[in-house]
Amino acid sequence: MSRNLSKLLLLSLCGLAICCSKGKKDGNKDEVTHTPSETETVSKPQNNASDPNPTEDGVLDVNLSDQKQLDIFVNALQADDAVLGLFEEKLRKGGFSEVELLEIKHRLSTSVSDEVSQQTSINNSGDAVKKSAQNLFKTVAKGTDQVMQRGNPNAQRVEDLINERLALINQKTGYNANAMEDLAKAKMADFMGGDKSLLYEKMTQAGVYNAYGLRQAQETIAATNNPDSIAQAMAGYLKMTEREIQLLGKVPSFERYLNELEARENKAAILDPEVEKQLQSGKASQAFTKLLNHHTKIASLNAKSILNKSKKARAQFQKLNPTWNGEDDAVGNTYFDEKGNVVFLPLGKISFADRVVSHKPGFPKGGFSEGSLGEPDLPKDTGNFDARFCSIGIGGVLVLEFTDNALTDVNGPDLFIFEIGKVEPTVLEISKDGNEWIHVGEIEGGTAMVDIHEFVKPGETFTFVRLTDLMTESGIPGADVDAVAAIGGAIRLQLDSSVLFEFGKFELKPEAEVLLSELIPQIEQLGKGTIVVEGHTDNIGNAVSNKTLSEQRAQSVSQVLKSLMKGSANNFSWQTKGFGDSQPVAPNNTDENRQKNRRVELLILPK
């Protein structure tokens, strides 16, 4: 790399650090960042602890909870020896927290991070963002032999440095005092291709009667690099054949189902065909048969329990909201948090927050912001950092946005916070635009459900949620959020005007009816309510003509949609609005951004 390019990267990172320290994001108009003003009703907790991470090194003063800054930083680490040297120096001084090191390792552990980043910036689905984060994190658990499958020497060097530092942190905190057991686990994860199988579970969790046998097997595995020896040690402990050990590696481990739809499918009770064949062959060992029969029985019992509780949750929501169309069990989904609390969400998967607007990780620092998006997916608290949930951090602040739905007041609770571990005191605020905030109160005392009725007007919708940790000490810094859901939220649908209309026209294209027809099932599931059709344009032309065009387009969509819905259209009151170019979703500075602003939005509010 040339010396000039090296200097350019260093200067770029310095500029990034300065922006971060000032709390500004001038270059990204799409993101909503907000610094509390003196007039706000919520006073933010102040962190009086001294910051152990001095900013004298400048270049590495980067907010690693900001995904864009993290990506730039990781790319610079791999491309520039000077940045790598500064990183190594700061690492030796203890300048990175455990979660920051895990996040860097998380980003390094895949060769497709750039592709994922581009994809998730286009797709606003919080569930897609979260799943991509999980997939990246899975490789971290496989040990150092398989994490870095790339030729970049800087990447490998960073990986080695992080592993050394994490080992030192773990020794000091006592998390990994048993080095032999950790080594055995890493080798078994390599052997099995991961740590999510029933085989891994049985080889890492001591039974009541044979803890000594497991210890012996782990000692054997830790002392060898021979796959055959590893298989033999596991077969001896579990009293199975080596062939059955291989088959057991194909069976996913099972903790519990997380929602009603999972329970209906009951996939954990459906075994791989080769596993089933061995069970039916008459040659299966007693231990193999007993273990799998128990596994499928537990899954089926859990599915039955989940479905019974889901039925009650649906009935309770229907009682509070009799106008909701709840006769079809395929509509909506019931979710269970880590503590066993139950909530029915009539909008199902789209109920959850979709985008991290900002995350100030507090001190001690939290991390893995994107773990708060999409559906909840952590069956139990492991006591460790995990990409599947966001640790807000002590005194940290997390701002989330709903993009395909909105929070609104319904009968009963309106918002559900899926928190991992102890429910820690957290300030909750909601906003329509990410600038003006309404203080709802503190989440504490074990409750995860919040009713916003006292704070809002009927029919109001909110798309931003802000959670501020109240500096409660715990094993993982700050509140740990797996997901945030609007319980009876409004549906927000955004339609590209280029699909519906010719440029500058308001008459619908013939193919537009097909698109509108596909939206009807989503709308009708609310039973009764209000449909607001909003038209928007770019800034080409004058404001008056743009407003007129947006109103005409909203009216065209409303008329055709009413016709397509037929009788069910009478269950809703209808409104049309034209905003012209007054509410852009992107700067009108490129053709691509102007296309985003030319749109029609549908807001469907429950009654």
N, C-alpha and C positions, 0 to 999 in steps of 0.2 A: 504494500500500500504506500502511496506517495506521502511525503511529509506534509504537503499542502492539504491532502484529503484528511490526514490524521488531525491536523489543526482544525479543519472544518467541522469534523465530528465532535471534537472537544468543545468548540464554540457553540455548536448546536445544542449539545447537552447542557452547557452553561446557561444558554438562553432558556432552555426548558426548565432548569432549576429555578431561575429567577421568576418565571411565570408562575411556577408552582408555589414559591414562597409568598408571592403577592396574592395568591388565590384567584387569579384571573384566567379566563379562557377566551381571550378576544378572538382567537383564530378559529373558534368553533362555535358558530352562531346557533347550530342545531341543539347543542347541549345546554341545559338550563343549570346554571350554577348560581348560588345565592348565599350571600353573607348576611347574617342577621343584622338588622338595623336596630337603633336604640328605641324605635317606636314599637317593636314587636312585643307581643305579650309573653313570649317565652324567653327566659334567661338561660343561656347555655352554660353548662358546667365548665368551670375553669380548671385546667390541669396545672397544678402548681409544681408538679414533679419536674426536675431538671431533665432536659433532653440529653440522653447519652450519645446522640448521633451528631457530632459537631458538623457544621456546614463549611468548615474551612477548606475541604477538598472540592467544594463547588461543583465539579463535574458530576459527582455521584449524588448530589443532593436532589434526588428524583423521587417523586411520589409513586411508589411501586403499586399502590392501590388503584392508580389510574391506568387502565389497560393500555391506552395509547402510549403513555410514557414508559410503561413496562416493556412494550414491544420495541420501542426505539432503543431503550437501554440494553435489552438482550441482543438486539442486532449489532449494536456498537461493541458489546463485549466480544462477539464472535468475529468482528471485522477489524478491530483496532487493538494492537498490542498495548498502546499507551493507556487506553481505557481499562484493559485487562489488568495492567499493572496497578492502576489506582484502585481498582476493585479489590485486588489481592491485599493491598496495603490496608484498606478500610476494613476488610474482613478480619485481618489479624488483630485490629484494634477493637473488634467486637461491635463494629458499626452497623451490623444488620441484625434484625430480630429473626427468630426462628421462622415465623410465618413469611417474612420477606424472602428468606432463603428458599423456602418451599415454593413460593410463587415463581421465583427465578428458575428454579429447577423444573417446575411445572411447564414453563414456557420453552425451556431448552429441550425438553424430552420428546418433542415431536418435530418432524421435518415439514409438517403441513400447517404450522401455526399461522403463516401469512394467509394461506387459502381460507382457513377457518375464520380469521379476522375479517377478511373481505366479505365472506358469505354472511356472517352474522351482522355486519353493518347494513346489509341489504335487507335481510330478513329480521323483522322486529320481534319475532317470536321469542319470548323469554325462555321458553322450554328448549328451543334450539340452541340458544346461547349457553344455557346451563349444561345441556348434554355434551356440547363440544368441550366445555371445561372439564366435565367428568372424564371424557375420553382421553384428554390430555393427562389428567391426573392419574389415570390407571397405570401408566407406565412407571410412575414414580415408585410404586410399591414393588416393582420387579427386581430391585437390587441394581447395583452398579454395573453388573456384567451386561445387562440388556437395555438399560436406560438410554445409553448413547450409542446408537447404531448409525454413526455418521463419521465422516472423515475430517471434519473441522477440528484442528488441534486445539484452538482456543475454546471451543465448546466443551471438549473433553477435559481441558484444564479447569474450566469453571466448574464442571460437574465434580471433579475430584476435590477441588477446594471447598465446595459446598458440603460434600459428604463428610469431609474432615471436620468442618466446623459444626455440622449437625451432630456428629458423634460426640464432640466435646460438650455441646449444649446438653445433650441427652445424659452424658455422664454426670454433669453438674446438677441436673434436675432430678436424676434418678429414674427417668422414664425408661431407659434401656440399660438397666444395671446388669442384666444377664446377657453378656455378649454371645455366649454359645447359642442360646435360644434364638436370638436375633439372626445369627448367621444361618442357623438351620431353617428358619422361616424364609430368609431370602433365597436360599438354595431350593427349597421346596416350591416357592413361587416361580423361580426360573424353570424348574422341572415341569411344573403344571401349566406354565404360560399365564400365570396370574394367581390371585389369592381369593377368587370368588367361588371356588368349587366346594362341594361337600367334602371332598377328600382333604383339601387344605384345612377346612374347619375341624375335621376330626383329628388331624395331625398337629393342631396348634391349641386345642382346648382339652385339657386333661379331664378324663372321666373320674368319677367318684372312687372307683376301685382300682384303677391301674395308672395312677399318676407316675409311679416309678418306671413302668414300662414305656410310657411316652417319653420320659426323660432320657432313657437309654436309647430309644430310637432317634431322638433329636441329636444326641451326642454323636451317634454313628453318622448321621446325615451331615452334621457340621464338619466332620473330619474327612469327608470324601468329596471328590468332584466327579465321581463315576455315576452316571445315570442308573446303571444296573444296580449298584450298591444302594442308591437312594430308594429305588423301587423295592428292593429286598427288605430294607429296614422298615418301610411302611407296611409291606405285606406281612412281615413278622409281627408287628405290633397289632395290626387290625385283624390278623388271623384270616387272611384272604390270599388268593393267588395273585401273582404279579399281573396277570391279564385282568383280573377284577380291579386291581389298583388303577390300571389304565382306564378302565370303563368308569370307575368312580370319579375320575377327573373330569368326565363329561357332564356330571350332574351338578347343576348350580346349587350353591348353598341357599338355605332358606331361613329367613328370620321371621317375617310376617308380610302379609299383603298391605299395601299402603293406601289402597282405595277400592271402591266397589267394583269397578270394571276389571281390575286385576283379579279380584276374588271370583268374579263370574268366569273368567278364563281358566283360573286355577292351573296355570302352566306348570307350577312346581310339582304337581302330581302326575304330569305327563312325562314319562321317561324317554330318553334317547332310544331309538329302535334297537341298537346293539345291546344296550343295557337290558332292555325288556327281553330280548332274545336269550341272553344269559340267564335271566331269572326263570324263563320258561323251559330252559334246556334240561332241567333235572340234574345239572352238574354244578350249580351254583353252591358256593360254600354257605354254611349256616350264617356266618357273620355278615356276608354280603346280602343275603336275603333279608335277614332281620333288620339291618341298617336301612335298606331301601324301603321296606314295608313301613317302618317307623317314619321315615322321611315323608312318604306320600300321605300317610295317615295324618301327620301333624299339619301338612299343607291343606288337606281337605277339611280338617276341623277348623283351622283358622279361616278358611274361605266361608264356611258355614256361619261362623260367628260374625264375620264382617258383613255378610249379606243380611243377617238378622238385625244388626245394629243400623245398617244402611236403610232398611225398610222403615225403622222407627224414625230416623233422621228425616227421611223424605216426608213422612206423615206429619211430623212436627212443623216442617217448613210449609207444607200445604195448608195446615191449620192456620198458621199465621198469615199466609198469603193465598187466600182461596181463589184469586183470579189467575194464579199461575197454572199453566197447563202441565200438570204433573202426572197424568195418567200413564204416560209412556215411560217405562223404566230405562229406555235407551237414552232418554234426555237427561242431561246433567250427570253428576258423579258425586259420590260421598267419599270424603277423605278423612284419614286418621293421622293425628300427629304422633310424635314420639312418646307422648305421655298417655295416649289412648283417647284423647278428646276427639269428638266426632263432629263434622260439619258437612252439611249437604250444600253443594254449589250448583244451582240450576243451569249455569252456563258452562259447567265442567271445566275443561282444559283452558279455555280463554279467560277464566276468572283471575288468573295470576298476573303479577307484575311482570313487565316485559323488558324493561331497560334500566340499567344503572345510570342515573344522571350524574351522581358524584358520590364519593366515599372519602371522608376524612377519617383515617384509621385510628385516631386517638393514640394514647400511650399508657401501658404497653400496647403495641400496635395490633390491630386486627388485620384481616385480609380475605382473599377469595370473594370479592364483591359479587361476582356473577353467580355464586352459589345461592343467592337469595332469589333468583329468577325462576320462573316456570313452576311446575308441579313439585311438591315435596317428594324427596327420594332417599331420605336417610332413615332406615328402619330403627336405629338405636344410637344413643350417644356413645361414641368410642373414647371420648376424652382427649382426642387428638384433632389437630387441624385437618380439614378435609375440604376438597374442592366442591363438595355437594352442599355446603352451607357457608354463609358469610359470617365471619366473626367481626362484629362492628368495631371492637376495640374499646378499651376503657375511655369513656368520654368521647367516643367516636360518633360520627354523624353519617347516616346512610340515606340517600335520596333516590327513590324509585319512581318509575313512570309506568302507567297502564297505557298501552297504545291501541289495543283492539277491544277494549272495554273501558268502563269508567265506574268509579265508586259513587253510589247514590244511596239515599235512605230508603230502606224497606222495613217492613214490620219485623222486629227482632234485631239481632246483631247484624252489622253491615260489613265488618272487616275481621279477618282471621289471620293472626300472626302465627306461623308454624315455627316455634322456637325449639332449639335443641338444648337438652339439659335443663338446668335450673332457669326458670323464667325470671330474668333480671330486670329491675326497674328501668323503664325506657319511656322517654317522652314521645308521644305520637302527635304529629301535625299533618294536615291535609291541605291541598292547594289546587286551584283550577289551572294556574299558569306557571307554577314554580317560583313565583315572586311574592305573592301575598299569601300568608299562611294562617290557618286557623288552628289554634291550640285545642286539641281534643282532650288531652290529659295524659296521665301516666299509666302504662301497662305494668301491673305488678300483682303479687299475691296469687300467682298460679293461673291467672286467666289469660286466654289467648283471643277471646272474642271482644269486639268493641262495637258499641252502638253510637252512631254519630247524630242521632235524632235531635238532641238538644242543641246542636251547634250549626245546623244547616236548615235551609228552607226546602219545602217540598219541590221535587223535580230538579234540584241542583245536582250537578255532576262534578266530580273531582278526579283528576288524572295523576296527581302527584301525592306521594306519601313520604314523610320525613321521620326517621327514627333516630333519636339521640340517646345514647347510653348514659346512664346516671352514675357512672364510675363505681360500679360494684365489683369487688375483687372476686375472681373465680379462676378455675383451671385454665380455661381459654379466655383471653381478654375480651370483656364486654359481652353484650347479648349476641347469641348465635342464631341467625335467622336462616331457616331452610326455604321458606316461601312466604309470600304475602298475597292474600286473596280477597277480592271484593265478593262478598257472599251473594247478594242479590243485585249485582251490578248491572249497569246499562251496557248494551252492546254497541260498539262503535265500529262501523264498517266504512272503509275508504275505497272509493272507486276512481280509477284513472280515467280522466275525461277523454283521452285519446281512444280508449276502447268504446266509449259511449257516443262520442260526437266527432264530427269533422271539425277542423280548426276554425274557430270563430263562429260556429253554428250551435244551435240549441235543439235541433231535431235529432232524436235518437237514431243511431244506426240500427239496421234490422237485427244484427247479431247481439245488440245490447240486451234484448229481451231474454236471451239464453242466460246471460250473466245475472240479470235481476231475478230470474226464476230460481237460480241456485241459492239465492239468499233467503228465500221464503221459509224453509224449515227452521232456520235460526231465529227468524223473527217470530214465527208462530208459536215457538216453544214458550214464549213469555205469556201467552194467553191473551192478556189485555194490557193496554198501555198507551204510550204516545210515541209516534214516529216523527222525528224531525229530519227533514231533508235539507242539507246545506250545500250551496254552490260556492265554488272558489275559483279564482283565475290567477294568472300571473300578472306582471305589471306592464305588459305590452299594451299600448293604447291608453286612453284617459280613464280616470277613476270612475266617472259616471257611466260610460259605456261598459266597463268591466262589471260594475255592480248590476247593471241591467241584464247583461249576459248571464251572470251567475244566478240571478233570480229566475230567468227563463229556463235555465238548465235544471234547476231544482224543481221547478214546476213540471217539466217534462218527465223527470224520473218519478216524481210523486204520482202523476197520472197513470203512467204505465204500470208501476208497481201495484197501485190500487186495483187496476184491471186484472193483473196476473194473480193477485191474492184472492180475488172474488169475494165470497162471503166473509172470510176471515178479516178482510180489510175493515169491516165495520166494528171490529173489536178494539180498534185503535183510533185515537184522535190524531189528526195529521197537521203538520206545520211545515211551511217552506220558508227558507231564508236565503238571501243572497249577500255574500260578504265581499264580492269583488276581489281586489288584491290586498285587502286589509289584514288577512290572517295567513300569511305564507308559512309553510312548514320548512322552507329552505330559502337561503338568499337567492334573489332573482338575478344571479350573476353568470349563469351558464344555461345552455339549452336543457341540460339534464335537470337542473334545479327548477327551472321554469315549468318543466313537464310535471314535476312533483307537485307544484302549486296549482296546476290546472286539474281540479279534482271535484268530486261530489262525495260528501260524507253523509252517512245515515247514523243517527243516534236513536236507539230504541230504548225507551224508558219503561220499566215495569210500572204497573198501576199500584 
